[in-house]
Amino acid sequence: MVEVVTDTPAWQSHGITDELVRHAMSALWAQLSDGITRSEVTVLLSDDARIRDLNIQFRQKDMATNVLSFPSGDDEYIGDIALAFETVVREASELGVTVHNHVTHLVIHGALHLLGHDHENEEEAQDMERIEVLVLKDLGIKNPYIENGSENTERLTTAEHGQP
């Protein structure tokens, strides 16, 4: 089950709905074959101010970020994902992608963190990106790590976002 909590109405102005978030999660579950399809997750669609507060509280970083992941350590309820509206919209514009596609990518990225994936080193980053790209391809979304035919060195996996 995917619970979506929206405390910032501006998400709707960009067509970001509960269905979009659930669709991204369903695509991820379909790509993975390790029996986690019944896992529960909550996705918070919020704003920069709230995500900044969460980032200060849990990561001691005084800044907004695109996505935060809060793993629960439980097999059934795997945790929470939180997205920051202003940051996500700005990044989508900078990357030349739709907000819809960027949110889809960030939800998948955040969920992979909940499942224990990380990008602390190049090998981990490549493994995580490989899964993201496969899921996004299934959804008809192009590889976000390819820009003009070559690998984009401005990875989503910068220190700007995180997991506590």
Backbone torsions as a table, in degrees:
resi	resn	phi	psi	omega
1	MET	NA	139.3	176.8
2	VAL	-117.9	117.1	174.7
3	GLU	-98.3	130.7	178.8
4	VAL	-114.3	126.2	178.4
5	VAL	-116.2	122.0	179.7
6	THR	-115.4	115.0	177.7
7	ASP	-109.7	6.8	178.9
8	THR	-130.5	103.4	-175.9
9	PRO	-59.6	-19.6	-178.0
10	ALA	-59.7	-24.4	177.9
11	TRP	-56.2	-39.6	-177.6
12	GLN	-64.6	-30.2	179.8
13	SER	-66.0	-17.4	176.8
14	HIS	-105.9	12.2	176.8
15	GLY	74.6	19.6	-179.7
16	ILE	-88.6	113.6	-174.3
17	THR	-123.1	168.7	174.3
18	ASP	-57.1	-39.8	-179.0
19	GLU	-60.6	-40.5	179.1
20	LEU	-61.3	-46.4	-179.6
21	VAL	-63.0	-45.5	-179.9
22	ARG	-64.6	-36.5	178.8
23	HIS	-64.4	-42.2	177.8
24	ALA	-62.1	-43.9	179.7
25	MET	-65.8	-40.8	178.7
26	SER	-61.3	-39.8	179.1
27	ALA	-65.2	-39.1	177.3
28	LEU	-64.9	-47.5	179.4
29	TRP	-58.1	-39.4	-179.2
30	ALA	-65.8	-33.2	-178.6
31	GLN	-75.5	-31.0	-179.2
32	LEU	-90.3	144.4	-176.1
33	SER	-123.7	34.6	-176.4
34	ASP	-111.0	26.2	171.9
35	GLY	76.2	22.0	-177.3
36	ILE	-97.8	10.0	-173.9
37	THR	-62.2	-19.2	179.9
38	ARG	-96.9	5.0	179.7
39	SER	-67.2	147.9	179.8
40	GLU	-104.1	147.6	179.5
41	VAL	-149.2	148.9	173.4
42	THR	-114.5	135.2	177.0
43	VAL	-118.0	122.9	178.3
44	LEU	-100.5	121.6	173.9
45	LEU	-100.7	104.6	-172.1
46	SER	-127.3	-156.8	-179.6
47	ASP	-122.9	174.4	-176.5
48	ASP	-59.4	-39.6	-177.4
49	ALA	-61.5	-45.8	-179.0
50	ARG	-68.7	-41.1	180.0
51	ILE	-67.6	-36.6	175.2
52	ARG	-60.2	-45.5	178.1
53	ASP	-59.3	-44.4	178.3
54	LEU	-64.4	-38.7	-179.6
55	ASN	-66.0	-38.6	175.7
56	ILE	-65.6	-48.2	-175.5
57	GLN	-63.0	-43.9	-172.2
58	PHE	-103.1	-20.8	-176.8
59	ARG	-125.1	-1.0	-178.6
60	GLN	55.3	36.6	177.4
61	LYS	-119.4	118.1	-175.4
62	ASP	-88.0	71.1	179.4
63	MET	-163.9	153.0	170.8
64	ALA	-75.5	158.6	178.6
65	THR	-147.4	164.2	-175.0
66	ASN	-70.2	-46.6	-176.0
67	VAL	-143.4	140.2	172.1
68	LEU	-122.3	143.9	177.3
69	SER	-124.1	136.1	-178.9
70	PHE	-125.9	88.5	-179.9
71	PRO	-63.5	142.8	-178.6
72	SER	-93.4	-23.5	-174.9
73	GLY	81.9	5.2	-179.0
74	ASP	-105.3	146.3	180.0
75	ASP	-75.7	-31.8	-177.9
76	GLU	-87.5	-48.5	176.4
77	TYR	-104.4	101.6	-170.7
78	ILE	-80.9	-16.5	175.2
79	GLY	139.4	-162.8	-174.6
80	ASP	-123.4	147.2	174.2
81	ILE	-124.1	138.7	178.4
82	ALA	-130.7	133.6	179.3
83	LEU	-119.0	144.9	-178.0
84	ALA	-105.3	116.3	-173.5
85	PHE	-53.0	-59.1	-173.4
86	GLU	-61.0	-41.6	179.6
87	THR	-65.6	-44.0	-179.2
88	VAL	-63.5	-43.7	179.7
89	VAL	-65.2	-43.2	178.4
90	ARG	-62.1	-45.6	179.7
91	GLU	-62.9	-41.9	179.1
92	ALA	-57.9	-44.5	178.6
93	SER	-62.4	-46.3	-179.7
94	GLU	-63.1	-35.8	-179.1
95	LEU	-83.4	-12.3	-178.5
96	GLY	72.3	32.9	178.4
97	VAL	-121.9	164.0	178.0
98	THR	-74.9	154.2	175.6
99	VAL	-60.3	-40.2	178.2
100	HIS	-53.7	-51.5	-177.9
101	ASN	-68.0	-37.5	-179.8
102	HIS	-67.7	-42.1	177.3
103	VAL	-61.7	-44.5	178.7
104	THR	-56.0	-47.4	179.5
105	HIS	-61.2	-45.8	-177.3
106	LEU	-66.4	-35.6	177.1
107	VAL	-63.8	-45.2	178.6
108	ILE	-63.1	-45.7	179.9
109	HIS	-59.6	-47.7	179.5
110	GLY	-62.5	-40.3	179.7
111	ALA	-65.6	-37.0	177.4
112	LEU	-63.4	-36.4	174.0
113	HIS	-61.1	-41.5	179.6
114	LEU	-61.3	-29.3	-178.2
115	LEU	-89.1	5.7	175.2
116	GLY	99.7	-0.6	177.4
117	HIS	-77.4	152.0	179.6
118	ASP	-151.3	-178.7	-179.7
119	HIS	-142.5	43.7	179.8
120	GLU	-74.0	-22.4	175.7
121	ASN	-138.1	170.9	-173.6
122	GLU	-61.4	-40.1	-179.3
123	GLU	-64.1	-45.1	177.8
124	GLU	-63.0	-42.7	-179.3
125	ALA	-61.7	-43.5	-179.7
126	GLN	-64.7	-39.8	179.0
127	ASP	-64.7	-44.8	-179.8
128	MET	-64.4	-45.2	179.1
129	GLU	-61.9	-38.7	179.8
130	ARG	-58.7	-45.9	179.2
131	ILE	-64.8	-46.0	179.1
132	GLU	-55.9	-47.4	-177.3
133	VAL	-63.2	-40.5	178.5
134	LEU	-63.4	-44.5	-179.6
135	VAL	-66.2	-45.3	179.6
136	LEU	-62.2	-39.0	177.2
137	LYS	-60.1	-43.1	177.4
138	ASP	-58.9	-28.3	-179.7
139	LEU	-92.3	1.6	179.6
140	GLY	78.7	23.2	-179.6
141	ILE	-108.9	130.8	-176.1
142	LYS	-69.3	159.2	179.9
143	ASN	-57.8	116.9	-178.6
144	PRO	-74.7	-9.0	-179.4
145	TYR	-96.1	3.3	176.6
146	ILE	-112.1	128.3	179.7
147	GLU	-131.1	120.5	-179.5
148	ASN	52.7	41.1	175.3
149	GLY	84.3	-1.9	178.3
150	SER	-131.2	160.9	-176.5
151	GLU	-62.4	134.3	178.2
152	ASN	-80.9	118.4	-179.6
153	THR	-80.3	-11.7	176.3
154	GLU	-87.1	74.5	-176.7
155	ARG	-67.5	149.1	170.4
156	LEU	-60.6	-25.1	-172.2
157	THR	-85.3	39.8	175.4
158	THR	-81.6	173.9	179.9
159	ALA	-69.8	-2.9	-177.1
160	GLU	-71.0	-22.4	177.6
161	HIS	-120.3	173.1	-179.9
162	GLY	-177.2	-175.4	177.7
163	GLN	-136.7	139.9	-177.7
164	PRO	-70.8	NA	NA
